[in-house]
Amino acid sequence: MKKIGIKGTGSFVPTREVPNSYFEKMVDTSDEWIVTRTGIRSRRMIEPGQAISDLATPASERALEMAGLSPKKLDLIVIGTSTADMLSPSAACIVQHRLGAKNAVAFDINAACPAFIYGLAVAQKFMQDGSHRYVLVVGGEIVSNRIDYKDRSTCVLFGDGAGAVVLTHSNGHRYGEILATQIYSDGDLWKLLYVPGGGSRIPPSYQMLDKGLQYVKMQGNEVFKYSIRTMVDAARKIMESKKITAKKIDWFIPHQANIRIMEEVAKRLEIPPDKVIITVHKYGNTSAASIPTALDEAVRSGKIQHGDLVLANSFGAGFTWGATLLRY
Ligand SMILES: CC(C)(COP(=O)(O)OP(=O)(O)OC[C@H]1O[C@@H](n2cnc3c(N)ncnc32)[C@H](O)[C@@H]1OP(=O)(O)O)[C@@H](O)C(=O)NCCC(=O)NCCS
């Protein structure tokens, strides 16, 4: 089986910064509550009319530029998102068009926050037999227009963004190696975090909009508990599968949902705080974009160096969760 490594990373967030004070005017909340309970100070949100391809395309261009690869060389484009530009076609087909990636096959993966990790898992399957050589995996989400600005327990949490990687076959040295990616789902828990309206069960209608069914519904406390449990479990399993102990991890990128979740997961895994990559304070929870944007920023800032061992894990609606372990 072919080894697979990362040839380039890229990310893009909207320019509009939305500080916590923005929500103080809408709901009964405070900067102090949001910072202490979530670690979030600010997030980025799109301007009206923007769509996920407006973020995913520049994120992909940056990854391709770092990789020194023409879009025409791409064999496959996988976009992890549940907020495509429109219901059909996929965001991946729109991004393929905008990049001019004529020779790629393109599709989306709807797996909520871990959709980027799901994307890596799928890309690896396509690449391992050698049939697909250059693959673009993107995680991107626009949550800002899926949240109810009257619900203080959800509206303060999310932000918009996109991150991308270009994968290539690797000898394990120049482009490192994705050592393993493992993904999980438990559909029994779907009702703890979901968007009821706009799909085939409750199609768009005036009644749907009146009831606010187009917005994220979440039982925050339950999600909080499950996210810690599953992210710890996924991290332990993937390290065990490669006989790697937490001491060997150079950088840990947990899903950027809530600083308290991230700190607890790192503590249970015995990974020290100075090895944890954190962007949640400035971007909030960007769902599928959370891991690849944090990865790209850590690479570009020089934190993550070639040869470093990186563990990333994520959790989200479905429930879905997973982890990836890579030598950068
Ligand atoms: C949503 C979340 C931040 C709430 O924090 P919490 O410490 O669990 O708070 P609780 O839900 O126990 O609520 C405590 C109180 O704070 C209130 N509260 C909730 N949001 C608030 C806000 N933005 N401002 C002020 N008070 C708020 C609640 O109404 C509740 O009030 P009550 O005691 O009068 O009923 C937290 O549960 C969380 O992060 N959950 C996981 C969310 C997540 O990651 N989702 C995406 C997964 S990918």
The ligand as an SDF file (V2000), in Angstrom:
LIG
                    3D

 48 50  0  0  0  0  0  0  0  0999 V2000
  -23.2520   25.1740   25.2600 C   0  0  0  0  0  0  0  0  0  0  0  0
  -22.2970   25.2210   26.4450 C   0  0  0  0  0  0  0  0  0  0  0  0
  -21.2320   26.2800   26.2000 C   0  0  0  0  0  0  0  0  0  0  0  0
  -23.0630   25.5760   27.6890 C   0  0  0  0  0  0  0  0  0  0  0  0
  -22.1710   25.6740   28.7710 O   0  0  0  0  0  0  0  0  0  0  0  0
  -22.5350   24.9700   30.1540 P   0  0  0  0  0  0  0  0  0  0  0  0
  -21.4800   25.3600   31.0980 O   0  0  0  0  0  0  0  0  0  0  0  0
  -22.7200   23.5230   29.8510 O   0  0  0  0  0  0  0  0  0  0  0  0
  -23.8490   25.6730   30.5500 O   0  0  0  0  0  0  0  0  0  0  0  0
  -25.2360   24.9770   30.8390 P   0  0  0  0  0  0  0  0  0  0  0  0
  -25.7960   24.4220   29.5730 O   0  0  0  0  0  0  0  0  0  0  0  0
  -25.0810   24.0560   32.0330 O   0  0  0  0  0  0  0  0  0  0  0  0
  -26.0770   26.2070   31.2530 O   0  0  0  0  0  0  0  0  0  0  0  0
  -25.8080   26.9120   32.4630 C   0  0  0  0  0  0  0  0  0  0  0  0
  -26.6310   28.1760   32.4310 C   0  0  0  0  0  0  0  0  0  0  0  0
  -26.0230   29.0960   31.4920 O   0  0  0  0  0  0  0  0  0  0  0  0
  -27.0240   29.5830   30.6340 C   0  0  0  0  0  0  0  0  0  0  0  0
  -26.4320   29.9570   29.3480 N   0  0  0  0  0  0  0  0  0  0  0  0
  -26.3190   29.2030   28.2310 C   0  0  0  0  0  0  0  0  0  0  0  0
  -25.7520   29.9430   27.2680 N   0  0  0  0  0  0  0  0  0  0  0  0
  -25.5020   31.1540   27.8020 C   0  0  0  0  0  0  0  0  0  0  0  0
  -24.9230   32.3430   27.3000 C   0  0  0  0  0  0  0  0  0  0  0  0
  -24.4720   32.4480   26.0340 N   0  0  0  0  0  0  0  0  0  0  0  0
  -24.8180   33.3990   28.1230 N   0  0  0  0  0  0  0  0  0  0  0  0
  -25.2480   33.3410   29.3940 C   0  0  0  0  0  0  0  0  0  0  0  0
  -25.8100   32.2590   29.9210 N   0  0  0  0  0  0  0  0  0  0  0  0
  -25.9280   31.1680   29.1230 C   0  0  0  0  0  0  0  0  0  0  0  0
  -28.0300   28.4630   30.5240 C   0  0  0  0  0  0  0  0  0  0  0  0
  -29.2810   28.9710   30.1130 O   0  0  0  0  0  0  0  0  0  0  0  0
  -28.0660   27.9750   31.9440 C   0  0  0  0  0  0  0  0  0  0  0  0
  -28.8880   28.8210   32.6910 O   0  0  0  0  0  0  0  0  0  0  0  0
  -29.8820   28.2250   33.8040 P   0  0  0  0  0  0  0  0  0  0  0  0
  -28.9600   27.5890   34.8090 O   0  0  0  0  0  0  0  0  0  0  0  0
  -30.5730   29.4360   34.2880 O   0  0  0  0  0  0  0  0  0  0  0  0
  -30.7520   27.2570   33.0980 O   0  0  0  0  0  0  0  0  0  0  0  0
  -21.6060   23.8440   26.6530 C   0  0  0  0  0  0  0  0  0  0  0  0
  -22.5620   22.9090   27.1070 O   0  0  0  0  0  0  0  0  0  0  0  0
  -20.9600   23.3320   25.4300 C   0  0  0  0  0  0  0  0  0  0  0  0
  -19.9640   23.8520   24.9820 O   0  0  0  0  0  0  0  0  0  0  0  0
  -21.4690   22.2050   24.9060 N   0  0  0  0  0  0  0  0  0  0  0  0
  -20.8900   21.5740   23.7490 C   0  0  0  0  0  0  0  0  0  0  0  0
  -21.2200   22.4150   22.5480 C   0  0  0  0  0  0  0  0  0  0  0  0
  -20.5320   21.9460   21.3340 C   0  0  0  0  0  0  0  0  0  0  0  0
  -19.3530   21.7680   21.3450 O   0  0  0  0  0  0  0  0  0  0  0  0
  -21.2980   21.7490   20.2760 N   0  0  0  0  0  0  0  0  0  0  0  0
  -20.8230   21.4430   19.0000 C   0  0  0  0  0  0  0  0  0  0  0  0
  -20.2660   20.0890   18.9660 C   0  0  0  0  0  0  0  0  0  0  0  0
  -19.4000   19.9600   17.5200 S   0  0  0  0  0  0  0  0  0  0  0  0
  1  2  1  0
  2  3  1  0
  2  4  1  0
  2 36  1  0
  4  5  1  0
  5  6  1  0
  6  7  2  0
  6  8  1  0
  6  9  1  0
  9 10  1  0
 10 11  2  0
 10 12  1  0
 10 13  1  0
 13 14  1  0
 14 15  1  0
 15 16  1  0
 15 30  1  0
 16 17  1  0
 17 18  1  0
 17 28  1  0
 18 19  1  0
 18 27  1  0
 19 20  2  0
 20 21  1  0
 21 22  1  0
 21 27  2  0
 22 23  1  0
 22 24  2  0
 24 25  1  0
 25 26  2  0
 26 27  1  0
 28 29  1  0
 28 30  1  0
 30 31  1  0
 31 32  1  0
 32 33  2  0
 32 34  1  0
 32 35  1  0
 36 37  1  0
 36 38  1  0
 38 39  2  0
 38 40  1  0
 40 41  1  0
 41 42  1  0
 42 43  1  0
 43 44  2  0
 43 45  1  0
 45 46  1  0
 46 47  1  0
 47 48  1  0
M  END
$$$$
